[in-house]
Amino acid sequence: MTGPTGAPSLHPVATGVLIRGGRVVDATGQRVADVLVEGGRIAAVGGDLAAGMPSGVTVLDASGCVVAPGLVDLHTHLREPGDEEAETIHSGARAAARGGYTAVVAMPNTDPPLDDAAVVAAVLARGADAACEVVAGGCITRGREGRELAPLGELHDLGVRIFTDDGACLSDAGVMRRAMEYARSLPGAVIAQHAEDPALCGHGSMHEGEWSARLGVPGRPAEAESVVVDRDLRLAALTGTPLHVLHVSTAQAVESIREAKAAGLAVTAEATPHHFTLTDAACAGFDPVFKVHPPLRTAADRDAVRAGLADGTLDAIATDHAPHRTEEKERPFEEAPPGMLGLETALALTLTELVEPGLLTLEQALGALSWRPAAIAGLSDRHGGPVAPGGVANLCVFDPAATWEVDPTKLASRARNTPFAGRKLTGRVRHTVLAGRPTVVDGRCADGG
């Protein structure tokens, strides 16, 4: 069975869905309109489409809500295969749908890693009936060990477009150059880097600075990120291969990317909600929930990331959703694994931290959450497009004024390691529609998960 674009899909398509009374916001602007969905595609956009509707059409109330293209996450850790106790493809996809996402790129640092065509094919098959489209990222090197290139061509044949050893920095410049030269021959391929020089990071557990010195915790300096970003930008210029910088966290890296873009280099970059919201001061209580790599930085770095999103230096907001089992995250700070949940709070944090204060417009925020990441991932044929007749019906409906408090026990993820527990946020997803099928209705997953 195939979806409306010919891409594999096991989702049954609803007979018809009417999203009624919302404010449509996409890359073309804003307008108040109903949206009618038939056969997995948008059939009509206009005023009062309910008149004369045939029976059997599912009506989703969007009063007071924004109707937007579905969100796309470039950076999701689904943990399957290998650590299904923390997350599975299906539980992670439900969390994504609850957060308004219709597609996520599954990072390849699984066990076994996504460095083999058979493993990638298994992940894609497992995700075929999930609550959002699961797109596989692929490893740059075998085993993410930074030495021998993975079979990039074979993975590309399966639809992989983003190649990364995320969770590990590809620190060997020669291997990175070869990877870029190989990827240049693969249409739409992007090399994505976790920019943290391991020789500089050592065994650091947080940002190296005033707070790490106070707490006596080994640090990871900002230069560990910036030196890798600077090197990779030079290699991208040398090879002509698109480079994507993952989870940018430092002012130095933001400025380097800004200069590279001004020079016309094919570089894109992402920021996470935790890096534009939190600072290293959050680690003062030694709570491992605030441990993440790259680490939470200074207020100046946080503000630089915000500015990078505002001026377009940073193209996308990506969650770096990283679930962990509770017993792992409750270890002492320096022993606990890095990572935080992100899929169900990203939109609300963006609205609360960036849109409400006027740092980003709503259109800018949705661009960073939807159509720009869709373009980077090669998904623009079915995600992030204008809400217009003929387009694939991958949609997110959210109430920008709704307020709620983050309760880890009520999240769809199997894990509970959110640093935003107890935080009051503005903006909440009401409905999510995947290829014409409601996956979330009134904030609840349609499959009961």
ROVEXLUM-899252 format. One line per 10 residues: number of its first residue (from 1); their letters; for each residue x, y, z of C-alpha. Coordinates in steps of 0.2 Angstrom, whole numbers, plus 2048, in hexadecimal, padded with zeros to 3 digits. Layout:
# ROVEXLUM-899252
NUM) A) X/Y/Z  ...
END
This chain:
# ROVEXLUM-899252
1) MTGPTGAPSL) 800/800/800  807/811/7FC  803/823/803  7FD/831/7F9  80E/835/7F2  813/823/7EE  81D/822/7FE  81A/812/808  80C/813/815  801/807/81F
11) HPVATGVLIR) 7F5/815/825  7E3/813/821  7DD/823/819  7CE/82C/821  7BF/82E/816  7BF/840/819  7C4/84D/826  7BE/85F/828  7C9/86A/833  7BD/878/837
21) GGRVVDATGQ) 7BF/88A/83D  7D2/88B/83E  7DF/898/839  7EA/891/82B  7FC/895/82D  809/88F/821  818/896/816  80B/8A0/80B  804/8A9/81A  7F4/8A9/825
31) RVADVLVEGG) 7E2/8A8/821  7D2/8A2/82B  7CB/892/822  7C4/881/823  7CF/873/81C  7C7/864/814  7D1/854/812  7CC/846/807  7D6/836/801  7E6/83C/80B
41) RIAAVGGDLA) 7E7/84D/803  7E0/85E/806  7D1/860/7FB  7CC/871/7FF  7D0/880/809  7C3/88E/80C  7B5/895/816  7A7/88B/81D  7AB/87A/814  79F/871/820
51) AGMPSGVTVL) 790/877/816  78A/868/80C  797/85C/813  793/84A/811  790/83E/820  79F/834/826  7AB/843/826  7B5/845/836  7B4/857/83C  7C2/85E/846
61) DASGCVVAPG) 7BF/86E/84F  7CC/87B/84D  7C4/88A/855  7D1/895/85C  7DF/88A/855  7EC/88B/848  7EC/87F/83A  7FE/87C/833  808/86F/829  80D/861/834
71) LVDLHTHLRE) 81D/863/83E  82D/85A/839  83B/855/845  84C/853/83E  853/84B/84E  849/83E/857  851/82F/861  844/821/860  850/814/869  84A/806/85E
81) PGDEEAETIH) 852/7FA/85B  85C/7F7/86B  854/801/879  841/7FF/878  83F/801/88B  843/813/888  839/816/878  832/80D/869  82F/812/858  81C/812/85C
91) SGARAAARGG) 81D/81B/86D  829/828/866  81D/82B/857  80F/82D/862  818/83A/86C  81C/842/85C  80A/843/856  805/84A/867  812/858/864  80B/85C/853
101) YTAVVAMPNT) 818/852/849  814/849/839  825/843/835  835/840/83F  847/83B/83A  84C/82D/845  85E/82E/84A  86A/820/846  872/81D/857  868/80E/85B
111) DPPLDDAAVV) 86E/7FC/85F  872/7F6/852  875/807/84A  86D/80C/83A  87D/809/830  875/7FA/826  868/7F9/819  85F/7EA/822  85E/7F4/832  857/804/82A
121) AAVLARGADA) 84A/7F9/820  845/7F1/830  843/802/839  839/809/82A  82D/7FA/82A  82B/7FB/83D  826/80E/83A  81A/80B/82C  80B/80B/837  811/817/844
131) ACEVVAGGCI) 808/827/849  814/832/83E  81F/82F/830  82F/827/836  83E/82C/82B  84E/823/82E  85F/82D/830  86E/823/82B  87F/821/833  88E/829/82A
141) TRGREGRELA) 89A/81C/830  898/80A/835  894/808/847  895/81B/849  8A8/818/84C  8AE/825/841  8B9/81A/836  8B1/811/828  8A3/818/81E  892/810/81F
151) PLGELHDLGV) 88A/80B/80F  883/81C/80B  87C/817/7FA  873/808/800  86B/812/80E  867/820/802  85E/814/7F7  852/810/806  84E/823/807  85B/828/814
161) RIFTDDGACL) 860/83B/811  868/840/821  878/837/826  87F/83A/837  888/831/845  87E/83B/851  883/838/863  894/837/85D  89E/845/854  8A7/83F/844
171) SDAGVMRRAM) 8B7/847/849  8C3/840/83C  8C3/84E/82E  8C9/841/821  8BA/836/824  8AE/845/824  8B5/84B/813  8B3/839/80C  8A1/839/812  89D/84A/80B
181) EYARSLPGAV) 8A5/845/7FA  89B/835/7FA  88B/83E/7FF  88D/84B/7F1  888/83D/7E5  878/838/7EE  869/844/7E9  862/84D/7F8  86F/846/804  875/850/813
191) IAQHAEDPAL) 883/84D/81F  87E/852/831  88B/854/83F  88A/853/852  897/860/854  8A0/85C/864  8B3/858/863  8B5/849/86F  8C7/84E/873  8C1/85F/879
201) CGHGSMHEGE) 8B2/858/882  8BB/84A/88B  8AF/844/899  8A6/854/89B  894/853/8A1  88F/866/89F  894/876/897  8A6/87B/89C  8A4/88C/8A5  89F/895/8B5
211) WSARLGVPGR) 892/888/8BA  89D/879/8B7  8AB/881/8C1  89F/884/8D0  898/873/8CF  8A8/86A/8CD  8A1/861/8BD  8AD/85E/8AE  8A7/869/8A0  8A5/868/88D
221) PAEAESVVVD) 8AC/879/886  8A3/883/879  8B2/881/86E  8AF/86E/86C  8A0/873/861  8A7/882/858  8B7/87A/852  8AE/86B/84A  8A1/877/842  8AF/882/83B
231) RDLRLAALTG) 8B8/873/834  8A8/86B/82D  8A3/87B/824  8B4/87C/81C  8B2/86A/816  8A0/86E/810  8A8/87C/806  8B5/870/7FF  8AA/862/7FA  89A/86C/7F5
241) TPLHVLHVST) 88F/860/800  881/866/80B  885/867/81D  878/867/82B  87E/86B/83D  874/862/84B  86F/86A/85B  879/87B/85A  87C/881/86C  889/88E/86B
251) AQAVESIREA) 88B/8A0/866  89B/89C/85D  893/88F/852  884/89A/84E  88F/8A8/848  89A/89C/83D  88A/895/835  884/8A7/832  894/8AB/829  894/89B/81F
261) KAAGLAVTAE) 882/89F/819  886/8B0/814  894/8A9/80A  888/89E/801  88D/88D/809  880/87F/808  87E/87E/81B  86F/87B/826  86D/87A/839  861/876/847
271) ATPHHFTLTD) 85E/87C/859  855/872/867  848/879/872  853/876/881  862/880/87A  857/88F/877  84E/88D/888  85A/887/895  86B/88B/89B  879/882/8A4
281) AACAGFDPVF) 873/88A/8B5  865/87D/8B4  873/870/8B9  875/878/8C9  86B/86B/8D2  875/85C/8CA  864/856/8C3  869/84A/8B4  859/84F/8AB  863/85F/8A6
291) KVHPPLRTAA) 872/855/89F  872/855/88C  880/855/87E  884/862/878  881/869/88A  876/878/88F  880/887/88D  881/899/893  873/8A6/892  87E/8AF/884
301) DRDAVRAGLA) 87E/89E/87A  86C/89C/87D  868/8AD/877  873/8AB/868  86A/89B/863  859/8A5/864  861/8B3/859  866/8A5/84D  855/89F/84C  84E/8B0/84A
311) DGTLDAIATD) 859/8B5/83B  859/8A5/832  86B/89F/836  863/890/83F  857/888/833  84D/87C/83E  847/878/84F  84B/866/853  847/85D/863  855/851/865
321) HAPHRTEEKE) 848/847/86E  853/83B/879  849/82F/884  852/825/892  84C/819/89E  849/820/8AF  856/816/8B8  863/81C/8AC  85F/82E/8AE  85E/82D/8C1
331) RPFEEAPPGM) 871/829/8C2  87D/836/8C9  87F/845/8BD  890/840/8B6  88A/82E/8B3  879/831/8AC  877/830/899  874/841/890  863/845/888  851/84C/88A
341) LGLETALALT) 840/849/884  83A/856/877  82C/851/86B  81D/856/875  824/866/87C  82D/86E/86D  81F/877/865  819/87E/876  82A/884/87B  82D/88C/86A
351) LTELVEPGLL) 81C/896/86C  820/89A/87E  832/89E/87D  834/8A6/86C  823/8AB/864  81B/8B2/874  82A/8BE/878  82A/8C3/865  83B/8BB/861  833/8B2/853
361) TLEQALGALS) 822/8B4/849  817/8A5/849  81B/8A2/836  82E/8A2/83B  82B/896/849  820/88A/83E  82D/88C/830  83B/886/83C  830/877/842  828/872/832
371) WRPAAIAGLS) 82C/877/820  83F/87B/822  843/86A/82B  838/861/81E  843/869/810  853/864/819  84D/852/81B  847/851/809  834/84F/80E  82D/85F/806
381) DRHGGPVAPG) 823/854/7FA  818/84F/808  81C/859/818  81C/86C/81C  814/871/80C  807/87F/80A  7F5/87A/811  7EE/87A/7FF  7E3/86F/7F4  7ED/860/7EE
391) GVANLCVFDP) 7FA/860/7FC  7FC/851/807  7F2/853/816  800/853/824  7F9/860/830  7FB/866/841  7ED/86F/84A  7F2/878/85A  7EA/885/867  7F7/893/868
401) AATWEVDPTK) 7EF/89A/878  7ED/889/882  7F7/888/892  7FD/878/89A  809/871/8A6  816/864/8A1  812/854/8AA  81F/846/8A6  812/838/8AB  806/83E/89E
411) LASRARNTPF) 812/83E/88F  810/831/881  823/82D/882  828/81D/88C  835/828/894  833/836/8A1  843/840/89F  83C/851/89B  845/861/8A2  835/86A/8A1
421) AGRKLTGRVR) 82B/861/8AE  81F/86D/8B7  822/87B/8AB  813/884/8A4  813/886/892  808/88F/885  802/886/875  7FC/874/874  7F8/869/865  7E6/864/863
431) HTVLAGRPTV) 7E6/85A/854  7F3/852/848  7EE/84A/837  7FA/83E/82E  7F7/83C/81B  7E4/83F/81E  7E3/835/82E  7E0/83D/83F  7EE/836/84B  7EA/842/859
441) VDGRCADGG) 7D8/849/85D  7D5/855/86B  7E7/852/872  7E5/83F/872  7ED/832/867  7E0/82A/85C  7E8/819/85F  7E6/81B/871  7F8/81B/875
END
